[in-house]
Amino acid sequence: MQKTVKDKIPVTVLTGFLGSGKTTLLNHILRENHGMKIAVIENEFGEIGIDGGLVIGSTEEIFEMTNGCVCCVAEARDDLLRVIRQLLARPERLDRIIIETSGLADPYPVAQTFFLDDPIRAETNLDGVIALVDVKHILRHLDDTLVEAHDNQAVDQIVCADRIVLNKIDLAAEGEIAEVEARVSRLNETAEIVRSSHARIELDKILGLGAFDRTRRLAADIHHDHAHHHAAPWDKDGDHEHDASVTSVGIELPGHMDPAAMARWVHEIRQQDNSDLFRMKGIFSIQGDDYCYVLHGVHDQIEFRPNHPWADEPRCNKMVFIGRNLDRAALQARLAQCRAA
Ligand SMILES: Nc1nc2c(ncn2[C@@H]2O[C@H](COP(=O)(O)OP(=O)(O)OP(=O)(O)O)[C@@H](O)[C@H]2O)c(=O)[nH]1
């Protein structure tokens, strides 16, 4: 018997540019949502997976996909289908699936997964696409002239959303927030816009949207090629391309890091010009410290702090830089200097 929407597993897609607060929102949902069985799928842009380690209570329910961006790499899309099918094949029922797309992804092809493939369509229902917007940094990415020949993912993400969360309002003045709000609502006239700091937002504003209109439109688009570059969402020869000038450098180091050397390096990167450095994410094992430290950078906003005690997980040092004109050798060498002797 065909399942009704009520019987299907709701799926939420989290989108938003690099560093906009997707993982922060995900952690907020997981913290608030006691008792719900949620599976999380992470798709990252970067050579090594870090996001899984940044999600609270990381368990086997988090699936990391680092083999390419799910919106434009065929293998990554196949992987997404495989992961969802695996989840659906389990005997225990999930209450929700949340997909965090990479900060450089167009969420459209991801959303369409839930209409294209029959077994998946029969069992799941796309509840909504939530776009996080970093009010402090979004305008520079919307206006980025270097992405003109490509899709501008910052725009795609806003256009595709059912709900838009203007995040990081603690960092911006009211005038700035209002300007962003006006820009965003011109790009997407139908999505409701809500504001937040640290993605703390009432869950009924982002879950249980049942975005029916959007859903119908997405389904229709499968038959009528969608508005921008994708010839068809799953067309492996489609001409969808990320801004090729944005690359990532992933670094893994054995052992532990020296606390004083790390503090000096963090101070150094805070002083430098970070306009081309879109995003930094790191997990570190600090010598003599029981806590796993994380480093987060979004342009000049850089934090380095203890995150959670290392439990049974193996200690590690992993760092991803995403931006333009990255000098891999220099980054690797500088970070290696921070290792404990
Ligand atoms: N001041 C401030 N910082 C925030 C807020 N929301 C998130 N952050 C910080 O911004 C950084 C990036 O947040 P994440 O949640 O990791 O962003 P993301 O969208 O998952 O990043 P990517 O996965 O790289 O695309 C972290 O240092 C967060 O602590 C906010 O509302 N205010």
The ligand as an ORCA input file, in Angstrom:
! r2SCAN-3c Opt
* xyz 0 1
  N      29.361     34.776     16.758
  C      28.707     33.766     16.210
  N      29.374     32.686     15.777
  C      28.674     31.680     15.241
  C      27.259     31.706     15.119
  N      26.847     30.548     14.545
  C      27.960     29.818     14.318
  N      29.064     30.485     14.735
  C      30.467     30.066     14.633
  O      30.809     30.091     13.240
  C      31.734     29.045     12.944
  C      31.183     28.169     11.828
  O      30.018     27.505     12.288
  P      29.587     26.072     11.707
  O      28.300     25.707     12.357
  O      30.709     25.101     11.831
  O      29.381     26.436     10.171
  P      29.061     25.441      8.944
  O      28.052     26.124      8.109
  O      28.712     24.079      9.452
  O      30.472     25.412      8.218
  P      30.925     24.488      6.945
  O      30.600     23.071      7.311
  O      32.388     24.718      6.811
  O      30.210     25.002      5.760
  C      31.950     28.316     14.270
  O      33.074     28.883     14.860
  C      30.714     28.634     15.067
  O      30.927     28.565     16.473
  C      26.571     32.880     15.576
  O      25.350     33.026     15.464
  N      27.343     33.862     16.107
*
